[in-house]
Amino acid sequence: MHQRNPDVKEPTGVSARCRCPGYNRLTKPSRQRGAPVRVAHCWAHARRKLKVVFDRDRSEIAAEGLRHIAEFYVVEADIRGVSPG
């Protein structure tokens, strides 16, 4: 069994991450070592898949998804570094 290092602090705040299941325990309300971490999901994986479909088929639905994600990226750039409070 893996031993926790008592000198390593548990993460807090907001975590920008992929959907890797290894982080799920940090987001649970029942987390024992601090408040649940808020998740800011990454759009990169979805964007890459939409780009593949668009490049292959010129799909209008994929193009629309790419436009929406581009809008999210603009908002993200505008608020980067701003405190959530």
HELIX and SHEET records of a PDB file:
HELIX    1   1 PRO A   21  TYR A   23  5                                   3    
HELIX    2   2 ASN A   24  THR A   27  1                                   4    
HELIX    3   3 ALA A   44  ASP A   57  1                                  14    
HELIX    4   4 GLU A   60  ILE A   79  1                                  20    
SHEET    1   A 2 VAL A  14  ARG A  17  0                                        
SHEET    2   A 2 ARG A  38  HIS A  41  1                                        
END                                                                             
